[in-house]
Amino acid sequence: KPPPPRRWTNTRSTKPEDKTDFDKMTPHEARKKAIELARSKNNEWLPKGVSAAWHDERTQPYADYGLLVGSTLPGECDPDATER
């Protein structure tokens, strides 16, 4: 049985002894660790749809203007550049 849903701003699934102490790290180490944690699949405490809604909000301006910059969507290609 899954645990009851929690508020997304309150994560108590991390035990105090497993807590990452960012205060003891240099800014570079803290950033690297934050990226590692953000890319991991350890965000089960977020309610369904929060991550998708954030992503949609961040990418909506690209869709509004029809931009493909930074995406993997197919677009027009210059034949001279693709043959090189």
C-alpha positions, -999 to +999 in steps of 0.1 A: +000+000+000+015+034-010+021+060+018-005+088+021+002+118-001+022+147+015+024+184+008+051+189-018+067+215+004+071+191+033+095+162+027+101+141+058+109+109+039+146+116+044+159+104+078+179+130+097+210+108+095+207+106+057+203+144+053+228+161+030+246+189+048+251+215+021+265+239+047+297+219+049+303+219+012+319+245-011+295+262-035+308+240-063+304+208-044+269+218-032+258+226-068+271+193-081+254+174-053+221+193-059+222+185-096+229+148-088+199+147-064+177+166-089+185+142-117+180+111-095+147+093-092+145+104-056+116+128-058+088+104-048+075+130-023+064+153-051+027+149-059+018+137-093+019+164-120+040+190-101+072+182-121+053+181-154+035+214-146+068+231-138+084+218-171+054+229-191+055+264-176+092+266-184+089+254-220+057+272-230+074+304-243+093+282-268+060+267-280+044+301-282+071+314-305+076+282-324+112+279-314+131+246-316+163+259-299+176+234-273+150+208-282+152+174-300+123+182-322+129+180-360+131+212-379+143+227-411+179+219-419+203+236-443+213+209-468+248+223-472+254+220-435+240+185-431+262+171-459+294+181-442 
